[in-house]
Amino acid sequence: MRVPFIDLKAQHAALAEPLRQAMAAVMAECAFVGGHWVRDFEAAFAAAVGAHHCLGVGNGTDALAIALRAAGVGPGDEVITAANTFIATAEAITMAGARPVFIDCADDYLIDVEAVARAIGPATRAIVPVHLYGAPADMTALLDLARRHGLKVIADAAQAHGATHGDRPLGGLGDAICYSFYPGKILGACGDGGAIVSDDAGLIERARRLANHGSESKYRHVVEGVNSRLDGLQAAALSVKLPHLPAWVTARRHVARRYHERLSGTGLDLPDDPPWGEHAYHLYVIRVPERDRIAAALAEAGIECGIHYPTALPNLPAYAHLGHRREDFPRASAYQNEILSLPIYPELSTAQTDHVCDRLIALL
Ligand SMILES: Cc1ncc(COP(=O)(O)O)c(C=O)c1O
């Protein structure tokens, strides 16, 4: 039995006809950039993630960079973020003109809030918590810390569509919350896409301007911005998919529960909901000794796994100029050699999930 790491074709096949119809309608109207498809999706997505306003942009990286700039972050500022995230989080901070300050994770991979508190200094302007793998960061503690120090919070929810914090979705927790619609995400477009949501209408208006060449009206550029807009075809595709998001997240949790049942008692470190919210399981990341041997043997058996991410950001050549040592990030540096992402998606069958568990257990 082959178990791919991700199976986009399975999701796409189930929605092929409505996707084709929606895209044909956009093409018939030539509503390629802007227009009602984008506005309708923005309104529906804001409601789905519990925010008042939404701006569609070109991708999740731009969403973060534009939201940071719209929140007033710029050159000379420091922005605190996770050491163990995808590079896009840190790239966005640099794109906004600021300097990323990396913080180690706790043993649940989420940013260590006490370490964040210790890192706050005179140049700190914002915190970018990452809802990594689909698990909500501890927003009660982070928002409280930010409030006490006058910092902005721009959350990276690229992996966390459908995750919850307390009894609410993540979209209202922070000055801005940024999403990616990269095709492999929990809610993915048929190409690149991203969104910024916020309860602050002024921030979204500034972001809208920045994302459209800094213009407040045609050819009236009040600042230099970028070109980063969600296009009509992607908005239409996302509008077809959005109503399925709750069922997809439920199905991911179902797979996660099965992994948990089968793998607890093996001594492996398994992911779980944090005490303050519910995981959306974009990724199911375990820690396993001899990770590379086990990943290779699983691949040999037709089971594809991932590693998210093989090198913590401060240990990458791209950040060598910051002069960090591995010992500065003991958890992220140790976990990069132990983490293994097992296949998880709504269409993964119980037979496939059990097959992954059987093979994995046999290799321990
Ligand atoms: C944690 C995280 N942040 C940001 C991004 C950037 O999103 P995008 O690929 O849409 O630019 C991604 C996804 O790639 C991500 O996983």
The ligand as an SDF file (V2000), in Angstrom:
LIG
                    3D

 16 16  0  0  0  0  0  0  0  0999 V2000
    4.4580   28.9720    8.8570 C   0  0  0  0  0  0  0  0  0  0  0  0
    4.3820   29.5590    7.4750 C   0  0  0  0  0  0  0  0  0  0  0  0
    4.4640   30.8960    7.3370 N   0  0  0  0  0  0  0  0  0  0  0  0
    4.3770   31.4850    6.1350 C   0  0  0  0  0  0  0  0  0  0  0  0
    4.2070   30.7510    4.9810 C   0  0  0  0  0  0  0  0  0  0  0  0
    4.2200   31.4550    3.6720 C   0  0  0  0  0  0  0  0  0  0  0  0
    3.1040   31.2590    2.8900 O   0  0  0  0  0  0  0  0  0  0  0  0
    3.2220   31.3190    1.2870 P   0  0  0  0  0  0  0  0  0  0  0  0
    3.8970   30.0900    0.8210 O   0  0  0  0  0  0  0  0  0  0  0  0
    1.7920   31.4140    0.8490 O   0  0  0  0  0  0  0  0  0  0  0  0
    3.9860   32.5620    0.9470 O   0  0  0  0  0  0  0  0  0  0  0  0
    4.0820   29.3480    5.0720 C   0  0  0  0  0  0  0  0  0  0  0  0
    3.8250   28.4870    3.9120 C   0  0  0  0  0  0  0  0  0  0  0  0
    4.5030   28.2650    3.0040 O   0  0  0  0  0  0  0  0  0  0  0  0
    4.1980   28.7380    6.3510 C   0  0  0  0  0  0  0  0  0  0  0  0
    4.1160   27.4080    6.4880 O   0  0  0  0  0  0  0  0  0  0  0  0
  1  2  1  0
  2  3  1  0
  2 15  2  0
  3  4  2  0
  4  5  1  0
  5  6  1  0
  5 12  2  0
  6  7  1  0
  7  8  1  0
  8  9  2  0
  8 10  1  0
  8 11  1  0
 12 13  1  0
 12 15  1  0
 13 14  2  0
 15 16  1  0
M  END
$$$$
